[in-house]
Amino acid sequence: MKKFLILIFIFILSACSNAISLESTPTPVIVEEQNQVEVQNEAVVSPSPEPFQFSLPTPGAEPISSWRPPLYPVPWAIAPYDHFFFTRPIAADQINWPVADYRYGGVFFGINVVHTGVDIPSPEGTPIMAAGAGTVVWADWGLFAQTPGNQSDPYGLAVAIRHDFGYNDGQLYTIYAHMSMMNVIVGQHVETGDIIGFVGSTGATTGPHVHFEVRMPNNSFFYTYNPELWIAPPQGWGVLAGRIMNTKGELLQQMEVTVTPEAGGRTFTVRTYGKGGAVNPDPYYQENMVLGDLPAGIYKVTFKYEDKRMQTWVEIFPGQVSYFTFKGTHGFDSTRPPAPTLDFLPLDLPATPTLQP
Protein backbone atom coordinates (compact mmCIF):
# COMPACT_ATOMS: atom_id res chain seq x y z
CA MET A 1 0.00 0.00 0.00
CA LYS A 2 2.78 2.39 0.88
CA LYS A 3 4.49 1.69 -2.43
CA PHE A 4 1.21 2.42 -4.25
CA LEU A 5 0.80 5.77 -2.47
CA ILE A 6 4.42 6.75 -3.14
CA LEU A 7 3.95 6.00 -6.85
CA ILE A 8 0.81 8.20 -6.98
CA PHE A 9 2.64 11.05 -5.21
CA ILE A 10 5.61 10.86 -7.63
CA PHE A 11 3.15 10.86 -10.57
CA ILE A 12 1.42 14.03 -9.28
CA LEU A 13 4.74 15.83 -8.76
CA SER A 14 5.83 14.91 -12.24
CA ALA A 15 2.57 16.21 -13.70
CA CYS A 16 2.89 19.52 -11.82
CA SER A 17 6.47 19.92 -12.96
CA ASN A 18 5.50 19.40 -16.58
CA ALA A 19 2.64 21.86 -16.24
CA ILE A 20 4.93 24.53 -14.79
CA SER A 21 7.49 23.85 -17.49
CA LEU A 22 4.83 24.11 -20.23
CA GLU A 23 3.53 27.44 -18.87
CA SER A 24 6.80 29.08 -17.95
CA THR A 25 9.07 28.10 -20.81
CA PRO A 26 7.40 30.16 -23.59
CA THR A 27 6.83 33.26 -21.38
CA PRO A 28 10.22 34.92 -22.02
CA VAL A 29 9.68 34.49 -25.76
CA ILE A 30 6.26 36.17 -25.64
CA VAL A 31 7.56 39.10 -23.55
CA GLU A 32 10.52 39.61 -25.85
CA GLU A 33 8.31 39.66 -28.93
CA GLN A 34 5.98 42.19 -27.30
CA ASN A 35 8.89 44.45 -26.39
CA GLN A 36 10.22 44.29 -29.93
CA VAL A 37 6.84 45.28 -31.33
CA GLU A 38 6.50 48.20 -28.90
CA VAL A 39 10.00 49.51 -29.67
CA GLN A 40 9.34 49.35 -33.41
CA ASN A 41 6.03 51.19 -33.04
CA GLU A 42 7.61 53.92 -30.89
CA ALA A 43 10.41 54.33 -33.41
CA VAL A 44 7.90 54.89 -36.17
CA VAL A 45 5.47 57.11 -34.26
CA SER A 46 7.88 59.15 -32.13
CA PRO A 47 11.45 59.14 -33.42
CA SER A 48 12.53 62.03 -31.18
CA PRO A 49 14.28 61.34 -27.88
CA GLU A 50 12.34 61.79 -24.67
CA PRO A 51 12.04 65.55 -23.95
CA PHE A 52 13.67 67.21 -20.95
CA GLN A 53 11.45 67.76 -17.94
CA PHE A 54 11.44 71.35 -16.62
CA SER A 55 10.09 72.50 -13.29
CA LEU A 56 8.49 75.87 -14.11
CA PRO A 57 6.74 78.24 -11.72
CA THR A 58 2.99 78.45 -11.87
CA PRO A 59 2.13 81.05 -14.51
CA GLY A 60 0.41 84.22 -13.41
CA ALA A 61 -3.01 85.36 -14.49
CA GLU A 62 -3.54 86.09 -18.15
CA PRO A 63 -3.14 89.82 -18.89
CA ILE A 64 -6.47 91.60 -18.81
CA SER A 65 -5.21 94.62 -20.73
CA SER A 66 -4.05 95.10 -24.30
CA TRP A 67 -0.63 93.63 -24.96
CA ARG A 68 2.37 95.87 -24.41
CA PRO A 69 6.11 95.16 -24.54
CA PRO A 70 8.04 94.85 -21.29
CA LEU A 71 9.35 98.06 -19.76
CA TYR A 72 12.87 99.31 -20.28
CA PRO A 73 15.10 98.33 -17.36
CA VAL A 74 15.60 101.15 -14.88
CA PRO A 75 17.40 103.42 -14.58
CA TRP A 76 16.99 104.26 -18.28
CA ALA A 77 18.20 107.46 -19.92
CA ILE A 78 19.40 107.76 -23.52
CA ALA A 79 19.21 111.55 -23.73
CA PRO A 80 21.36 113.46 -21.23
CA TYR A 81 18.45 115.08 -19.37
CA ASP A 82 15.97 112.22 -19.33
CA HIS A 83 15.40 110.26 -16.13
CA PHE A 84 13.33 107.09 -16.36
CA PHE A 85 14.22 105.94 -12.86
CA PHE A 86 11.05 104.13 -11.78
CA THR A 87 9.05 101.03 -12.67
CA ARG A 88 5.25 100.86 -12.59
CA PRO A 89 3.59 100.34 -9.19
CA ILE A 90 1.21 97.81 -10.80
CA ALA A 91 2.42 94.55 -12.40
CA ALA A 92 2.22 93.91 -16.13
CA ASP A 93 -0.64 91.40 -15.86
CA GLN A 94 -2.95 94.34 -15.05
CA ILE A 95 -3.53 97.74 -16.64
CA ASN A 96 -0.43 99.56 -15.44
CA TRP A 97 -0.52 102.86 -17.28
CA PRO A 98 -2.23 106.13 -16.31
CA VAL A 99 -5.89 106.54 -17.17
CA ALA A 100 -6.24 109.34 -19.74
CA ASP A 101 -8.73 111.46 -17.78
CA TYR A 102 -6.62 111.59 -14.61
CA ARG A 103 -3.18 112.61 -15.74
CA TYR A 104 -0.79 114.97 -14.01
CA GLY A 105 -1.96 118.58 -14.03
CA GLY A 106 -5.66 117.84 -14.58
CA VAL A 107 -8.23 119.86 -12.68
CA PHE A 108 -10.62 117.88 -10.47
CA PHE A 109 -12.90 118.37 -7.46
CA GLY A 110 -12.65 122.16 -7.67
CA ILE A 111 -11.54 125.07 -9.81
CA ASN A 112 -8.03 125.35 -8.36
CA VAL A 113 -7.41 121.76 -7.30
CA VAL A 114 -4.96 120.17 -9.71
CA HIS A 115 -3.94 116.53 -9.94
CA THR A 116 -0.42 116.05 -8.64
CA GLY A 117 0.10 112.50 -9.88
CA VAL A 118 -1.29 109.86 -12.20
CA ASP A 119 -4.06 107.39 -11.47
CA ILE A 120 -3.70 103.73 -12.46
CA PRO A 121 -7.01 101.85 -12.20
CA SER A 122 -6.84 98.29 -10.86
CA PRO A 123 -9.22 95.88 -9.12
CA GLU A 124 -9.57 96.12 -5.36
CA GLY A 125 -6.79 94.17 -3.65
CA THR A 126 -4.31 94.29 -6.56
CA PRO A 127 -0.74 94.34 -5.14
CA ILE A 128 1.03 97.71 -5.25
CA MET A 129 4.80 97.50 -5.74
CA ALA A 130 7.63 99.85 -4.85
CA ALA A 131 8.73 101.76 -7.95
CA GLY A 132 12.31 101.91 -6.70
CA ALA A 133 14.50 100.97 -3.76
CA GLY A 134 14.25 103.13 -0.67
CA THR A 135 13.01 103.60 2.87
CA VAL A 136 9.36 103.95 3.89
CA VAL A 137 8.89 107.37 5.52
CA TRP A 138 5.08 107.36 5.69
CA ALA A 139 2.57 104.50 6.07
CA ASP A 140 -0.68 105.82 7.47
CA TRP A 141 -3.73 108.00 6.91
CA GLY A 142 -3.24 111.78 6.72
CA LEU A 143 -0.42 112.18 4.16
CA PHE A 144 -1.93 115.22 2.43
CA ALA A 145 -2.14 117.26 5.61
CA GLN A 146 0.78 115.46 7.28
CA THR A 147 -1.58 114.49 10.09
CA PRO A 148 -1.13 110.83 11.10
CA GLY A 149 -4.37 108.93 11.61
CA ASN A 150 -6.60 111.50 9.88
CA GLN A 151 -9.13 109.25 8.16
CA SER A 152 -10.75 112.19 6.35
CA ASP A 153 -7.52 112.82 4.41
CA PRO A 154 -8.08 112.77 0.59
CA TYR A 155 -5.10 110.43 0.07
CA GLY A 156 -6.66 107.75 2.25
CA LEU A 157 -4.23 105.06 3.34
CA ALA A 158 -0.93 106.06 1.73
CA VAL A 159 2.74 105.10 1.63
CA ALA A 160 5.68 107.39 0.89
CA ILE A 161 9.15 106.10 -0.01
CA ARG A 162 12.38 108.11 0.21
CA HIS A 163 14.56 106.56 -2.46
CA ASP A 164 18.17 105.54 -2.23
CA PHE A 165 18.95 107.84 -5.17
CA GLY A 166 18.17 111.36 -6.31
CA TYR A 167 18.42 113.62 -9.33
CA ASN A 168 20.67 116.67 -9.66
CA ASP A 169 21.37 116.53 -5.93
CA GLY A 170 17.63 116.50 -5.19
CA GLN A 171 16.13 113.77 -3.01
CA LEU A 172 13.43 111.70 -4.76
CA TYR A 173 10.20 110.42 -3.18
CA THR A 174 7.30 108.40 -4.56
CA ILE A 175 3.74 108.35 -3.20
CA TYR A 176 1.16 105.53 -3.36
CA ALA A 177 -2.33 106.56 -2.23
CA HIS A 178 -5.87 105.15 -1.72
CA MET A 179 -4.70 101.74 -0.48
CA SER A 180 -7.09 99.22 1.03
CA MET A 181 -4.29 97.82 3.18
CA MET A 182 -0.60 98.57 3.76
CA ASN A 183 2.13 95.96 3.77
CA VAL A 184 5.01 98.04 5.18
CA ILE A 185 5.88 100.13 8.21
CA VAL A 186 7.81 103.37 8.62
CA GLY A 187 11.55 102.79 8.62
CA GLN A 188 11.36 99.61 6.54
CA HIS A 189 13.70 99.37 3.56
CA VAL A 190 12.15 98.04 0.34
CA GLU A 191 13.53 96.97 -3.01
CA THR A 192 12.09 97.66 -6.44
CA GLY A 193 9.04 95.44 -6.95
CA ASP A 194 8.41 94.69 -3.27
CA ILE A 195 4.71 94.64 -2.38
CA ILE A 196 4.02 97.66 -0.18
CA GLY A 197 0.22 97.53 -0.10
CA PHE A 198 -2.96 96.76 -2.02
CA VAL A 199 -5.24 98.79 -4.27
CA GLY A 200 -8.27 100.29 -2.60
CA SER A 201 -10.56 103.30 -2.72
CA THR A 202 -9.84 105.02 0.60
CA GLY A 203 -9.81 108.80 0.61
CA ALA A 204 -11.23 110.99 -2.19
CA THR A 205 -11.76 108.50 -5.03
CA THR A 206 -14.33 107.47 -7.60
CA GLY A 207 -13.22 103.84 -7.61
CA PRO A 208 -10.29 101.54 -6.81
CA HIS A 209 -6.94 102.72 -8.18
CA VAL A 210 -3.47 103.72 -7.08
CA HIS A 211 -2.56 107.40 -7.14
CA PHE A 212 1.18 107.62 -7.92
CA GLU A 213 3.35 110.71 -7.41
CA VAL A 214 6.99 111.68 -7.86
CA ARG A 215 8.29 114.37 -5.49
CA MET A 216 11.61 116.23 -5.36
CA PRO A 217 13.46 117.45 -3.34
CA ASN A 218 10.93 117.51 -0.47
CA ASN A 219 8.16 115.12 0.49
CA SER A 220 5.48 117.76 0.02
CA PHE A 221 2.31 118.23 -2.04
CA PHE A 222 3.93 121.34 -3.59
CA TYR A 223 7.03 119.55 -4.92
CA THR A 224 5.54 117.13 -7.43
CA TYR A 225 6.63 116.37 -11.01
CA ASN A 226 4.93 114.54 -13.84
CA PRO A 227 5.46 110.79 -13.22
CA GLU A 228 5.22 110.02 -16.95
CA LEU A 229 8.66 111.61 -17.35
CA TRP A 230 10.03 109.34 -14.60
CA ILE A 231 8.49 105.88 -15.13
CA ALA A 232 10.11 103.70 -17.80
CA PRO A 233 8.11 103.34 -21.04
CA PRO A 234 7.57 99.98 -22.76
CA GLN A 235 10.48 98.86 -24.91
CA GLY A 236 10.30 100.43 -28.36
CA TRP A 237 7.94 103.14 -27.12
CA GLY A 238 8.58 106.73 -26.12
CA VAL A 239 7.13 109.87 -24.50
CA LEU A 240 5.94 113.21 -25.89
CA ALA A 241 6.39 116.44 -23.96
CA GLY A 242 5.28 119.87 -25.11
CA ARG A 243 5.19 123.49 -24.02
CA ILE A 244 2.13 125.27 -25.47
CA MET A 245 1.96 129.07 -25.09
CA ASN A 246 0.27 132.09 -26.54
CA THR A 247 2.17 134.70 -28.55
CA LYS A 248 3.27 136.46 -25.34
CA GLY A 249 4.83 133.25 -24.03
CA GLU A 250 2.14 132.62 -21.41
CA LEU A 251 1.27 128.98 -20.81
CA LEU A 252 -2.14 127.86 -22.11
CA GLN A 253 -4.05 125.87 -19.51
CA GLN A 254 -6.35 122.88 -19.89
CA MET A 255 -6.11 122.92 -23.68
CA GLU A 256 -7.14 119.64 -25.31
CA VAL A 257 -4.43 118.17 -27.54
CA THR A 258 -4.95 115.17 -29.83
CA VAL A 259 -2.09 112.94 -30.97
CA THR A 260 -2.81 110.66 -33.94
CA PRO A 261 -0.41 108.09 -35.48
CA GLU A 262 0.41 108.70 -39.14
CA ALA A 263 -0.23 105.06 -40.00
CA GLY A 264 -3.70 105.21 -38.48
CA GLY A 265 -5.03 103.71 -35.29
CA ARG A 266 -5.96 105.00 -31.89
CA THR A 267 -6.00 108.76 -31.31
CA PHE A 268 -4.64 109.87 -27.93
CA THR A 269 -5.92 112.88 -26.01
CA VAL A 270 -4.15 114.90 -23.35
CA ARG A 271 -4.71 118.29 -21.72
CA THR A 272 -2.18 120.93 -20.79
CA TYR A 273 -1.64 121.51 -17.08
CA GLY A 274 -4.15 123.45 -15.06
CA LYS A 275 -3.31 126.38 -12.83
CA GLY A 276 -2.01 125.53 -9.41
CA GLY A 277 1.08 125.93 -7.29
CA ALA A 278 1.42 122.17 -6.80
CA VAL A 279 2.16 121.52 -10.51
CA ASN A 280 5.77 121.88 -11.55
CA PRO A 281 7.36 121.49 -14.98
CA ASP A 282 10.43 119.37 -15.44
CA PRO A 283 13.59 121.42 -14.69
CA TYR A 284 14.83 120.79 -18.25
CA TYR A 285 11.75 120.53 -20.48
CA GLN A 286 9.62 123.19 -18.77
CA GLU A 287 6.61 121.40 -20.31
CA ASN A 288 2.92 121.86 -19.68
CA MET A 289 1.78 118.57 -21.25
CA VAL A 290 3.11 115.01 -21.32
CA LEU A 291 1.79 111.95 -23.11
CA GLY A 292 3.58 108.73 -22.21
CA ASP A 293 3.60 105.22 -23.67
CA LEU A 294 3.51 106.01 -27.40
CA PRO A 295 4.76 103.38 -29.87
CA ALA A 296 7.68 104.74 -31.89
CA GLY A 297 6.59 106.43 -35.12
CA ILE A 298 5.26 109.63 -36.71
CA TYR A 299 2.31 111.42 -35.08
CA LYS A 300 0.13 114.38 -35.93
CA VAL A 301 -0.42 116.81 -33.05
CA THR A 302 -3.48 119.07 -33.27
CA PHE A 303 -5.33 121.57 -31.08
CA LYS A 304 -7.34 124.77 -31.41
CA TYR A 305 -5.78 128.15 -30.78
CA GLU A 306 -7.89 131.32 -31.17
CA ASP A 307 -10.53 129.28 -33.02
CA LYS A 308 -8.00 128.03 -35.53
CA ARG A 309 -6.83 124.45 -35.91
CA MET A 310 -3.09 124.15 -35.31
CA GLN A 311 -1.15 121.12 -36.46
CA THR A 312 2.38 119.76 -36.47
CA TRP A 313 4.15 116.41 -36.89
CA VAL A 314 6.41 114.81 -34.31
CA GLU A 315 8.47 111.65 -34.28
CA ILE A 316 8.51 109.41 -31.23
CA PHE A 317 11.78 107.56 -30.67
CA PRO A 318 12.17 104.35 -28.63
CA GLY A 319 13.01 104.97 -24.99
CA GLN A 320 13.24 108.75 -25.35
CA VAL A 321 11.33 111.97 -24.80
CA SER A 322 10.31 113.84 -27.94
CA TYR A 323 9.70 117.57 -27.50
CA PHE A 324 7.98 120.48 -29.19
CA THR A 325 6.91 124.03 -28.37
CA PHE A 326 4.14 126.26 -29.67
CA LYS A 327 4.12 130.04 -29.22
CA GLY A 328 1.03 131.55 -30.79
CA THR A 329 1.71 133.37 -34.04
CA HIS A 330 5.33 132.21 -33.90
CA GLY A 331 4.13 128.66 -34.51
CA PHE A 332 5.82 125.36 -33.67
CA ASP A 333 9.44 124.54 -32.88
CA SER A 334 11.01 121.13 -32.27
CA THR A 335 14.30 122.46 -30.91
CA ARG A 336 15.15 120.92 -27.57
CA PRO A 337 15.82 123.25 -24.64
CA PRO A 338 19.41 124.42 -24.21
CA ALA A 339 21.63 122.73 -21.67
CA PRO A 340 21.15 124.08 -18.15
CA THR A 341 23.74 126.62 -17.09
CA LEU A 342 25.58 126.85 -13.80
CA ASP A 343 23.74 129.95 -12.62
CA PHE A 344 25.16 129.63 -9.14
CA LEU A 345 28.69 130.48 -10.28
CA PRO A 346 29.80 134.05 -9.47
CA LEU A 347 29.82 136.37 -12.46
CA ASP A 348 33.43 137.44 -11.87
CA LEU A 349 34.79 133.91 -11.67
CA PRO A 350 38.23 133.98 -13.38
CA ALA A 351 38.62 131.86 -16.49
CA THR A 352 41.82 130.30 -15.14
CA PRO A 353 42.31 129.76 -11.41
CA THR A 354 45.38 131.50 -10.00
CA LEU A 355 47.64 129.95 -7.43
CA GLN A 356 48.15 131.92 -4.25
CA PRO A 357 51.70 132.14 -2.87
C-alpha positions in Angstrom: 0.0 0.0 0.0 2.8 2.4 0.9 4.5 1.7 -2.4 1.2 2.4 -4.3 0.8 5.8 -2.5 4.4 6.7 -3.1 4.0 6.0 -6.8 0.8 8.2 -7.0 2.6 11.0 -5.2 5.6 10.9 -7.6 3.1 10.9 -10.6 1.4 14.0 -9.3 4.7 15.8 -8.8 5.8 14.9 -12.2 2.6 16.2 -13.7 2.9 19.5 -11.8 6.5 19.9 -13.0 5.5 19.4 -16.6 2.6 21.9 -16.2 4.9 24.5 -14.8 7.5 23.9 -17.5 4.8 24.1 -20.2 3.5 27.4 -18.9 6.8 29.1 -18.0 9.1 28.1 -20.8 7.4 30.2 -23.6 6.8 33.3 -21.4 10.2 34.9 -22.0 9.7 34.5 -25.8 6.3 36.2 -25.6 7.6 39.1 -23.6 10.5 39.6 -25.9 8.3 39.7 -28.9 6.0 42.2 -27.3 8.9 44.4 -26.4 10.2 44.3 -29.9 6.8 45.3 -31.3 6.5 48.2 -28.9 10.0 49.5 -29.7 9.3 49.3 -33.4 6.0 51.2 -33.0 7.6 53.9 -30.9 10.4 54.3 -33.4 7.9 54.9 -36.2 5.5 57.1 -34.3 7.9 59.2 -32.1 11.4 59.1 -33.4 12.5 62.0 -31.2 14.3 61.3 -27.9 12.3 61.8 -24.7 12.0 65.6 -24.0 13.7 67.2 -21.0 11.5 67.8 -17.9 11.4 71.4 -16.6 10.1 72.5 -13.3 8.5 75.9 -14.1 6.7 78.2 -11.7 3.0 78.5 -11.9 2.1 81.1 -14.5 0.4 84.2 -13.4 -3.0 85.4 -14.5 -3.5 86.1 -18.1 -3.1 89.8 -18.9 -6.5 91.6 -18.8 -5.2 94.6 -20.7 -4.1 95.1 -24.3 -0.6 93.6 -25.0 2.4 95.9 -24.4 6.1 95.2 -24.5 8.0 94.8 -21.3 9.4 98.1 -19.8 12.9 99.3 -20.3 15.1 98.3 -17.4 15.6 101.1 -14.9 17.4 103.4 -14.6 17.0 104.3 -18.3 18.2 107.5 -19.9 19.4 107.8 -23.5 19.2 111.6 -23.7 21.4 113.5 -21.2 18.4 115.1 -19.4 16.0 112.2 -19.3 15.4 110.3 -16.1 13.3 107.1 -16.4 14.2 105.9 -12.9 11.0 104.1 -11.8 9.1 101.0 -12.7 5.2 100.9 -12.6 3.6 100.3 -9.2 1.2 97.8 -10.8 2.4 94.6 -12.4 2.2 93.9 -16.1 -0.6 91.4 -15.9 -2.9 94.3 -15.1 -3.5 97.7 -16.6 -0.4 99.6 -15.4 -0.5 102.9 -17.3 -2.2 106.1 -16.3 -5.9 106.5 -17.2 -6.2 109.3 -19.7 -8.7 111.5 -17.8 -6.6 111.6 -14.6 -3.2 112.6 -15.7 -0.8 115.0 -14.0 -2.0 118.6 -14.0 -5.7 117.8 -14.6 -8.2 119.9 -12.7 -10.6 117.9 -10.5 -12.9 118.4 -7.5 -12.7 122.2 -7.7 -11.5 125.1 -9.8 -8.0 125.3 -8.4 -7.4 121.8 -7.3 -5.0 120.2 -9.7 -3.9 116.5 -9.9 -0.4 116.1 -8.6 0.1 112.5 -9.9 -1.3 109.9 -12.2 -4.1 107.4 -11.5 -3.7 103.7 -12.5 -7.0 101.8 -12.2 -6.8 98.3 -10.9 -9.2 95.9 -9.1 -9.6 96.1 -5.4 -6.8 94.2 -3.7 -4.3 94.3 -6.6 -0.7 94.3 -5.1 1.0 97.7 -5.2 4.8 97.5 -5.7 7.6 99.8 -4.8 8.7 101.8 -8.0 12.3 101.9 -6.7 14.5 101.0 -3.8 14.2 103.1 -0.7 13.0 103.6 2.9 9.4 103.9 3.9 8.9 107.4 5.5 5.1 107.4 5.7 2.6 104.5 6.1 -0.7 105.8 7.5 -3.7 108.0 6.9 -3.2 111.8 6.7 -0.4 112.2 4.2 -1.9 115.2 2.4 -2.1 117.3 5.6 0.8 115.5 7.3 -1.6 114.5 10.1 -1.1 110.8 11.1 -4.4 108.9 11.6 -6.6 111.5 9.9 -9.1 109.2 8.2 -10.7 112.2 6.3 -7.5 112.8 4.4 -8.1 112.8 0.6 -5.1 110.4 0.1 -6.7 107.7 2.3 -4.2 105.1 3.3 -0.9 106.1 1.7 2.7 105.1 1.6 5.7 107.4 0.9 9.2 106.1 0.0 12.4 108.1 0.2 14.6 106.6 -2.5 18.2 105.5 -2.2 18.9 107.8 -5.2 18.2 111.4 -6.3 18.4 113.6 -9.3 20.7 116.7 -9.7 21.4 116.5 -5.9 17.6 116.5 -5.2 16.1 113.8 -3.0 13.4 111.7 -4.8 10.2 110.4 -3.2 7.3 108.4 -4.6 3.7 108.4 -3.2 1.2 105.5 -3.4 -2.3 106.6 -2.2 -5.9 105.1 -1.7 -4.7 101.7 -0.5 -7.1 99.2 1.0 -4.3 97.8 3.2 -0.6 98.6 3.8 2.1 96.0 3.8 5.0 98.0 5.2 5.9 100.1 8.2 7.8 103.4 8.6 11.6 102.8 8.6 11.4 99.6 6.5 13.7 99.4 3.6 12.1 98.0 0.3 13.5 97.0 -3.0 12.1 97.7 -6.4 9.0 95.4 -6.9 8.4 94.7 -3.3 4.7 94.6 -2.4 4.0 97.7 -0.2 0.2 97.5 -0.1 -3.0 96.8 -2.0 -5.2 98.8 -4.3 -8.3 100.3 -2.6 -10.6 103.3 -2.7 -9.8 105.0 0.6 -9.8 108.8 0.6 -11.2 111.0 -2.2 -11.8 108.5 -5.0 -14.3 107.5 -7.6 -13.2 103.8 -7.6 -10.3 101.5 -6.8 -6.9 102.7 -8.2 -3.5 103.7 -7.1 -2.6 107.4 -7.1 1.2 107.6 -7.9 3.4 110.7 -7.4 7.0 111.7 -7.9 8.3 114.4 -5.5 11.6 116.2 -5.4 13.5 117.4 -3.3 10.9 117.5 -0.5 8.2 115.1 0.5 5.5 117.8 0.0 2.3 118.2 -2.0 3.9 121.3 -3.6 7.0 119.6 -4.9 5.5 117.1 -7.4 6.6 116.4 -11.0 4.9 114.5 -13.8 5.5 110.8 -13.2 5.2 110.0 -17.0 8.7 111.6 -17.3 10.0 109.3 -14.6 8.5 105.9 -15.1 10.1 103.7 -17.8 8.1 103.3 -21.0 7.6 100.0 -22.8 10.5 98.9 -24.9 10.3 100.4 -28.4 7.9 103.1 -27.1 8.6 106.7 -26.1 7.1 109.9 -24.5 5.9 113.2 -25.9 6.4 116.4 -24.0 5.3 119.9 -25.1 5.2 123.5 -24.0 2.1 125.3 -25.5 2.0 129.1 -25.1 0.3 132.1 -26.5 2.2 134.7 -28.6 3.3 136.5 -25.3 4.8 133.3 -24.0 2.1 132.6 -21.4 1.3 129.0 -20.8 -2.1 127.9 -22.1 -4.0 125.9 -19.5 -6.4 122.9 -19.9 -6.1 122.9 -23.7 -7.1 119.6 -25.3 -4.4 118.2 -27.5 -4.9 115.2 -29.8 -2.1 112.9 -31.0 -2.8 110.7 -33.9 -0.4 108.1 -35.5 0.4 108.7 -39.1 -0.2 105.1 -40.0 -3.7 105.2 -38.5 -5.0 103.7 -35.3 -6.0 105.0 -31.9 -6.0 108.8 -31.3 -4.6 109.9 -27.9 -5.9 112.9 -26.0 -4.2 114.9 -23.3 -4.7 118.3 -21.7 -2.2 120.9 -20.8 -1.6 121.5 -17.1 -4.2 123.5 -15.1 -3.3 126.4 -12.8 -2.0 125.5 -9.4 1.1 125.9 -7.3 1.4 122.2 -6.8 2.2 121.5 -10.5 5.8 121.9 -11.5 7.4 121.5 -15.0 10.4 119.4 -15.4 13.6 121.4 -14.7 14.8 120.8 -18.2 11.8 120.5 -20.5 9.6 123.2 -18.8 6.6 121.4 -20.3 2.9 121.9 -19.7 1.8 118.6 -21.2 3.1 115.0 -21.3 1.8 111.9 -23.1 3.6 108.7 -22.2 3.6 105.2 -23.7 3.5 106.0 -27.4 4.8 103.4 -29.9 7.7 104.7 -31.9 6.6 106.4 -35.1 5.3 109.6 -36.7 2.3 111.4 -35.1 0.1 114.4 -35.9 -0.4 116.8 -33.0 -3.5 119.1 -33.3 -5.3 121.6 -31.1 -7.3 124.8 -31.4 -5.8 128.2 -30.8 -7.9 131.3 -31.2 -10.5 129.3 -33.0 -8.0 128.0 -35.5 -6.8 124.5 -35.9 -3.1 124.2 -35.3 -1.2 121.1 -36.5 2.4 119.8 -36.5 4.1 116.4 -36.9 6.4 114.8 -34.3 8.5 111.6 -34.3 8.5 109.4 -31.2 11.8 107.6 -30.7 12.2 104.4 -28.6 13.0 105.0 -25.0 13.2 108.8 -25.4 11.3 112.0 -24.8 10.3 113.8 -27.9 9.7 117.6 -27.5 8.0 120.5 -29.2 6.9 124.0 -28.4 4.1 126.3 -29.7 4.1 130.0 -29.2 1.0 131.5 -30.8 1.7 133.4 -34.0 5.3 132.2 -33.9 4.1 128.7 -34.5 5.8 125.4 -33.7 9.4 124.5 -32.9 11.0 121.1 -32.3 14.3 122.5 -30.9 15.2 120.9 -27.6 15.8 123.2 -24.6 19.4 124.4 -24.2 21.6 122.7 -21.7 21.2 124.1 -18.1 23.7 126.6 -17.1 25.6 126.8 -13.8 23.7 129.9 -12.6 25.2 129.6 -9.1 28.7 130.5 -10.3 29.8 134.0 -9.5 29.8 136.4 -12.5 33.4 137.4 -11.9 34.8 133.9 -11.7 38.2 134.0 -13.4 38.6 131.9 -16.5 41.8 130.3 -15.1 42.3 129.8 -11.4 45.4 131.5 -10.0 47.6 129.9 -7.4 48.2 131.9 -4.3 51.7 132.1 -2.9 
